[in-house]
Amino acid sequence: MQDSKIATLPGTGVVSPKKLAKLADAWGKLPEKERAKQLKALTRDLPPQHRDLIERYFKQIAEARSTTP
């Protein structure tokens, strides 16, 4: 969305911590190839600086979840 427009999306912006933890756990258990495929799909249309931030975030989740029993 362009900066000069008011957002009209219906979301509340509130994320359930339980749901987020469940999604993060599932992300960390995906095979590397599937994570890469999904990450590419998630970031395809983002500006480069946002894409880099999101890719680093998901990589950190995957690393943290793969080292946690």
C-alpha positions in Angstrom: 0.0 0.0 0.0 1.3 3.4 -0.8 2.2 5.7 2.1 -0.3 8.3 0.9 -3.3 6.1 1.4 -5.2 5.1 4.5 -5.1 1.3 5.1 -8.6 -0.3 4.9 -7.7 -3.8 5.8 -10.0 -5.4 8.4 -7.4 -7.0 10.6 -7.0 -6.0 14.2 -3.2 -6.4 14.3 -3.5 -8.6 17.4 -1.7 -12.0 17.3 -2.4 -14.8 19.7 0.8 -15.8 21.4 -0.3 -19.5 21.4 -1.1 -19.4 17.7 2.2 -17.7 16.9 4.2 -20.3 19.0 2.4 -23.1 17.1 3.2 -21.6 13.7 6.8 -21.0 14.7 7.1 -24.5 15.9 5.7 -25.9 12.6 8.0 -23.6 10.6 11.1 -24.9 12.4 10.1 -28.5 11.7 9.7 -28.0 8.0 12.4 -29.6 5.7 14.9 -27.0 4.5 13.7 -27.1 0.9 10.1 -26.5 2.0 11.1 -23.6 4.2 13.0 -22.0 1.4 10.1 -22.4 -1.0 7.6 -20.9 1.5 9.9 -18.1 2.4 10.3 -17.2 -1.2 6.5 -17.2 -1.7 6.1 -15.0 1.5 8.6 -12.4 0.4 8.2 -12.4 -3.4 6.5 -9.0 -3.7 8.2 -7.2 -0.9 10.7 -4.4 -1.2 14.3 -5.7 -0.8 14.8 -4.2 2.7 11.6 -5.8 4.0 12.4 -9.1 2.3 15.8 -9.3 4.0 14.3 -8.6 7.5 11.6 -11.2 7.1 14.0 -13.8 5.8 16.3 -13.2 8.7 13.4 -13.5 11.1 12.2 -16.8 9.8 15.8 -18.2 9.7 16.2 -17.3 13.3 12.9 -19.1 14.1 14.0 -22.2 12.2 17.4 -22.2 14.0 15.9 -21.7 17.4 13.3 -24.5 16.9 15.8 -26.9 15.4 18.0 -26.7 18.5 15.2 -26.9 21.0 14.2 -30.5 21.9 
